[in-house]
Amino acid sequence: MDSHYFLSKSELLGWINDTLGTRLGKIEETASGAVACQLIDCLHPGTINMKKVDFNAKNEYEYVNNYKELQQAFTKLNIEKYVEVNKLVKGKPLDNIEFMQWFKSYFDGATGNQPITDYDGPGRRAVTKTGDLKGGGSGPTPSLAKMNSRVAAGGGGGMAAVRRPTTQANSSPAHKPAAGAGAAAATAAATVELTSQLGDLRLRAEGFEKEKDFYYSKLRDIELMCQTPVINEIPIMKRVEAILYAATAEDGRQLLMETQREFAGTTFLEEDQEAAAAAQAEAEANQ
């Protein structure tokens, strides 16, 4: 399976913000279709009529107009991709994550995995139907700003900055070879250390990637079950879907407790289980 379909929400948002000069904070903000239109504009200039794209659309029927422009561009470019507009406009995270994962795969395939750095995202949004994003969704991307500040400070994201060895003006020629040998040895030692650190980080990243893939597949299975005809009419399944699409962890927890009280008569949370297990262990110890 294409590895792009395992990209996380934060990775996708970082790519979109860096490419288009936006400050999107939620993947649901791509539901209007405007971001997809601009990604095509970035990749294939002139294919999208940006004057018809609305970045400040608020209603589903306005979203549909953006997707019409996108579909027309797909037709021009012979892109065989069925866009499930009726799902995307609902703003459900998993549907929009999957669409942006596809977009990243297509984008990287067209560019050879190289970023496009000369695209004027804010300038192109300025000519759209209602202008640039309102409410702070546009501007220099935080990720690039942080990266530039680290570079300017001589940092390396956790690695020690490599500095060019300096030579004192009054050093004698006899001392220079020894100083050069010492610098070479230090550089070699640093290289070995960094290579070892890189290997460790790579192993950890692979472990995290597998764990992410595992949990994502479980969430996708649950989503498909919630959308299955007949099953999706069962009251408890409607509650499961509501928890799955909750906007925040707090909202999800509140829905969980409400569902437990309605169907089981009481709440049954992880901390309750831990407390019960501790009480049972203490009772057994006292026997």
VEXDREN-2710 file (C-alpha; in Angstrom, 1 decimal):
% VEXDREN-2710
k/r/px/py/pz
1/MET/0.0/0.0/0.0
2/ASP/1.2/3.5/-0.8
3/SER/3.0/4.9/2.3
4/HIS/1.3/8.3/1.8
5/TYR/-1.9/6.7/3.1
6/PHE/-0.2/6.4/6.5
7/LEU/0.7/10.1/6.8
8/SER/-0.7/11.6/10.0
9/LYS/-3.0/14.7/10.2
10/SER/-0.1/16.9/11.5
11/GLU/2.2/15.8/8.7
12/LEU/-0.5/16.6/6.1
13/LEU/-1.2/20.0/7.7
14/GLY/2.5/20.8/7.8
15/TRP/2.8/20.0/4.1
16/ILE/-0.2/22.0/3.1
17/ASN/0.9/25.0/5.2
18/ASP/4.4/25.0/3.9
19/THR/3.3/24.6/0.3
20/LEU/0.4/27.2/0.2
21/GLY/1.6/29.6/3.0
22/THR/-1.5/28.9/5.1
23/ARG/-1.9/28.4/8.9
24/LEU/-4.5/25.6/8.9
25/GLY/-4.8/24.0/12.3
26/LYS/-7.4/21.3/11.6
27/ILE/-7.7/18.9/8.6
28/GLU/-11.4/19.7/8.6
29/GLU/-10.5/23.1/7.2
30/THR/-9.8/21.4/3.9
31/ALA/-13.4/20.3/3.6
32/SER/-14.5/23.3/1.5
33/GLY/-12.4/22.0/-1.5
34/ALA/-10.6/25.4/-1.8
35/VAL/-7.3/23.9/-0.5
36/ALA/-7.5/21.1/-3.0
37/CYS/-8.1/23.6/-5.8
38/GLN/-5.1/25.7/-4.8
39/LEU/-2.9/22.6/-4.6
40/ILE/-3.8/21.9/-8.2
41/ASP/-3.1/25.6/-9.1
42/CYS/0.3/25.2/-7.5
43/LEU/1.1/22.1/-9.4
44/HIS/-0.6/22.9/-12.7
45/PRO/-0.8/26.7/-13.1
46/GLY/-3.7/27.9/-15.2
47/THR/-5.7/24.7/-14.8
48/ILE/-8.0/26.1/-12.0
49/ASN/-10.0/29.3/-12.4
50/MET/-9.0/30.7/-9.0
51/LYS/-11.5/33.6/-9.4
52/LYS/-14.3/31.1/-8.9
53/VAL/-12.7/29.4/-5.8
54/ASP/-14.1/30.6/-2.4
55/PHE/-11.7/30.2/0.5
56/ASN/-14.2/31.7/2.9
57/ALA/-17.2/29.4/2.0
58/LYS/-19.3/28.5/5.0
59/ASN/-22.1/26.4/3.6
60/GLU/-22.1/23.0/1.9
61/TYR/-23.5/24.3/-1.3
62/GLU/-20.7/26.7/-1.5
63/TYR/-18.2/23.9/-0.9
64/VAL/-19.8/22.0/-3.8
65/ASN/-19.0/24.9/-6.2
66/ASN/-15.3/24.6/-5.2
67/TYR/-15.4/20.9/-5.9
68/LYS/-16.9/21.5/-9.3
69/GLU/-13.9/23.6/-10.2
70/LEU/-11.6/20.8/-8.9
71/GLN/-13.4/18.1/-10.9
72/GLN/-13.2/20.2/-14.1
73/ALA/-9.4/20.5/-13.5
74/PHE/-9.2/16.8/-13.0
75/THR/-10.9/16.2/-16.3
76/LYS/-8.5/18.6/-18.1
77/LEU/-5.6/16.8/-16.6
78/ASN/-7.0/13.3/-17.2
79/ILE/-6.8/12.5/-13.4
80/GLU/-9.0/9.5/-12.8
81/LYS/-10.0/10.2/-9.2
82/TYR/-13.5/9.9/-7.9
83/VAL/-14.1/12.6/-5.4
84/GLU/-16.7/11.8/-2.7
85/VAL/-18.0/15.3/-2.4
86/ASN/-21.0/14.4/-0.3
87/LYS/-18.7/12.9/2.4
88/LEU/-15.9/15.6/2.2
89/VAL/-18.3/18.5/2.7
90/LYS/-19.5/17.1/6.0
91/GLY/-16.0/17.9/7.4
92/LYS/-15.4/14.5/9.0
93/PRO/-11.7/14.2/9.8
94/LEU/-11.1/10.7/8.5
95/ASP/-12.7/11.4/5.0
96/ASN/-10.6/14.5/4.6
97/ILE/-7.4/13.0/5.9
98/GLU/-7.8/10.2/3.3
99/PHE/-8.4/12.7/0.5
100/MET/-5.4/14.8/1.5
101/GLN/-3.3/11.6/1.7
102/TRP/-4.2/10.9/-1.9
103/PHE/-3.4/14.5/-2.8
104/LYS/0.0/14.2/-1.2
105/SER/0.7/11.0/-3.1
106/TYR/-0.3/12.6/-6.5
107/PHE/1.6/15.8/-5.7
108/ASP/4.8/13.9/-4.9
109/GLY/4.5/11.7/-7.9
110/ALA/4.1/14.8/-10.1
111/THR/7.1/16.7/-8.6
112/GLY/9.4/13.7/-8.0
113/ASN/9.1/14.2/-4.2
114/GLN/10.5/17.7/-4.5
115/PRO/8.8/20.7/-2.8
116/ILE/7.6/23.7/-4.9
117/THR/9.3/26.7/-3.3
118/ASP/8.5/29.6/-5.7
119/TYR/4.7/29.5/-5.4
120/ASP/3.0/32.6/-4.1
121/GLY/0.2/31.1/-2.1
122/PRO/-1.2/34.3/-0.4
123/GLY/-1.0/36.1/-3.8
124/ARG/-3.0/33.5/-5.6
125/ARG/-5.6/33.4/-2.8
126/ALA/-6.0/37.2/-3.1
127/VAL/-7.6/36.8/-6.5
128/THR/-10.2/34.2/-5.4
129/LYS/-13.9/34.9/-5.0
130/THR/-13.8/36.3/-1.5
131/GLY/-10.1/36.9/-1.2
132/ASP/-7.6/35.3/1.2
133/LEU/-8.6/33.3/4.2
134/LYS/-10.3/35.3/7.0
135/GLY/-9.5/34.7/10.6
136/GLY/-5.8/34.1/10.6
137/GLY/-5.7/31.1/8.3
138/SER/-3.0/32.6/6.1
139/GLY/0.5/33.9/6.5
140/PRO/4.1/32.7/7.0
141/THR/4.0/29.1/8.1
142/PRO/5.1/28.5/11.7
143/SER/7.1/25.4/10.7
144/LEU/9.2/27.3/8.2
145/ALA/9.7/30.2/10.6
146/LYS/10.9/27.9/13.4
147/MET/13.2/26.1/11.0
148/ASN/14.7/29.4/9.8
149/SER/15.2/30.7/13.3
150/ARG/17.1/27.5/14.2
151/VAL/19.3/27.8/11.2
152/ALA/19.9/31.5/11.9
153/ALA/20.9/30.6/15.5
154/GLY/23.3/27.9/14.2
155/GLY/21.2/25.1/15.7
156/GLY/20.3/21.8/14.2
157/GLY/17.0/20.6/15.8
158/GLY/18.7/18.9/18.7
159/MET/22.1/18.2/17.1
160/ALA/25.1/20.3/18.0
161/ALA/25.9/22.9/15.3
162/VAL/29.0/22.1/13.3
163/ARG/31.4/25.0/13.4
164/ARG/34.3/25.7/11.1
165/PRO/37.6/25.4/13.0
166/THR/39.3/28.8/13.4
167/THR/43.0/29.5/13.3
168/GLN/44.7/32.0/15.6
169/ALA/46.5/34.7/13.7
170/ASN/49.7/34.2/15.7
171/SER/49.8/30.4/15.4
172/SER/53.1/29.1/14.2
173/PRO/53.2/26.9/11.1
174/ALA/54.6/24.0/13.2
175/HIS/51.3/23.9/15.2
176/LYS/48.9/23.9/12.2
177/PRO/49.3/20.2/11.2
178/ALA/48.7/19.0/14.8
179/ALA/45.6/21.3/15.1
180/GLY/44.4/19.9/11.7
181/ALA/44.8/16.3/12.8
182/GLY/43.0/17.0/16.1
183/ALA/40.1/18.6/14.3
184/ALA/39.9/15.7/11.8
185/ALA/39.8/13.2/14.7
186/ALA/37.1/15.2/16.5
187/THR/35.0/15.4/13.3
188/ALA/35.3/11.7/12.8
189/ALA/34.2/11.0/16.3
190/ALA/31.3/13.3/15.9
191/THR/30.3/11.6/12.7
192/VAL/30.3/8.2/14.3
193/GLU/28.2/9.5/17.2
194/LEU/25.7/11.2/14.9
195/THR/25.4/8.1/12.7
196/SER/24.6/6.0/15.8
197/GLN/22.0/8.5/16.9
198/LEU/20.5/8.6/13.5
199/GLY/20.2/4.8/13.5
200/ASP/18.5/4.8/16.8
201/LEU/16.1/7.5/15.7
202/ARG/15.3/5.6/12.5
203/LEU/14.4/2.5/14.5
204/ARG/12.2/4.5/16.8
205/ALA/10.5/6.1/13.8
206/GLU/9.8/2.8/12.2
207/GLY/8.3/1.6/15.5
208/PHE/6.0/4.6/15.7
209/GLU/5.1/4.2/12.1
210/LYS/3.9/0.6/12.6
211/GLU/2.0/1.6/15.7
212/LYS/0.3/4.5/13.9
213/ASP/-0.6/2.2/11.0
214/PHE/-2.1/-0.3/13.4
215/TYR/-4.4/2.2/15.2
216/TYR/-5.3/3.9/12.0
217/SER/-6.5/0.6/10.5
218/LYS/-8.6/0.0/13.6
219/LEU/-10.2/3.4/13.4
220/ARG/-10.9/2.9/9.7
221/ASP/-12.6/-0.5/10.4
222/ILE/-14.8/1.1/13.1
223/GLU/-15.7/3.9/10.7
224/LEU/-16.7/1.4/8.0
225/MET/-18.8/-0.6/10.4
226/CYS/-20.6/2.6/11.5
227/GLN/-21.4/3.4/7.9
228/THR/-22.6/-0.1/7.0
229/PRO/-26.4/-0.2/6.1
230/VAL/-28.6/-1.6/8.8
231/ILE/-25.8/-1.5/11.3
232/ASN/-25.7/2.3/11.1
233/GLU/-29.3/2.4/12.4
234/ILE/-28.5/0.7/15.7
235/PRO/-28.6/3.4/18.4
236/ILE/-25.3/2.3/20.0
237/MET/-23.5/2.5/16.7
238/LYS/-24.7/6.0/16.2
239/ARG/-23.1/6.9/19.5
240/VAL/-19.8/5.1/18.5
241/GLU/-19.7/7.2/15.3
242/ALA/-20.4/10.4/17.3
243/ILE/-17.4/9.6/19.6
244/LEU/-15.2/8.8/16.6
245/TYR/-15.9/12.2/15.0
246/ALA/-15.8/14.2/18.2
247/ALA/-13.9/17.4/17.6
248/THR/-11.9/17.2/20.9
249/ALA/-10.8/14.6/23.4
250/GLU/-13.0/16.3/26.0
251/ASP/-16.1/16.1/23.7
252/GLY/-15.4/12.4/23.1
253/ARG/-15.1/11.7/26.8
254/GLN/-18.3/13.5/27.5
255/LEU/-20.1/11.5/24.8
256/LEU/-18.7/8.3/26.2
257/MET/-19.9/9.0/29.7
258/GLU/-23.4/10.0/28.4
259/THR/-23.6/6.8/26.4
260/GLN/-22.5/4.6/29.3
261/ARG/-25.1/6.2/31.6
262/GLU/-27.9/5.8/29.1
263/PHE/-27.1/2.2/28.1
264/ALA/-25.4/0.8/31.2
265/GLY/-26.8/3.0/34.0
266/THR/-23.3/4.2/35.2
267/THR/-20.0/5.4/33.9
268/PHE/-17.1/2.9/33.5
269/LEU/-13.9/4.7/32.7
270/GLU/-10.2/3.6/32.7
271/GLU/-9.5/5.4/35.9
272/ASP/-12.4/3.6/37.5
273/GLN/-10.9/0.3/36.4
274/GLU/-7.5/1.2/37.8
275/ALA/-9.1/2.2/41.2
276/ALA/-11.1/-1.1/41.3
277/ALA/-8.0/-3.2/40.5
278/ALA/-6.0/-1.4/43.2
279/ALA/-8.8/-1.9/45.8
280/GLN/-9.0/-5.6/44.8
281/ALA/-5.2/-6.0/45.1
282/GLU/-5.2/-4.4/48.5
283/ALA/-8.0/-6.6/49.7
284/GLU/-6.2/-9.7/48.6
285/ALA/-3.0/-8.5/50.3
286/ASN/-4.9/-8.1/53.6
287/GLN/-6.4/-11.6/53.6
END
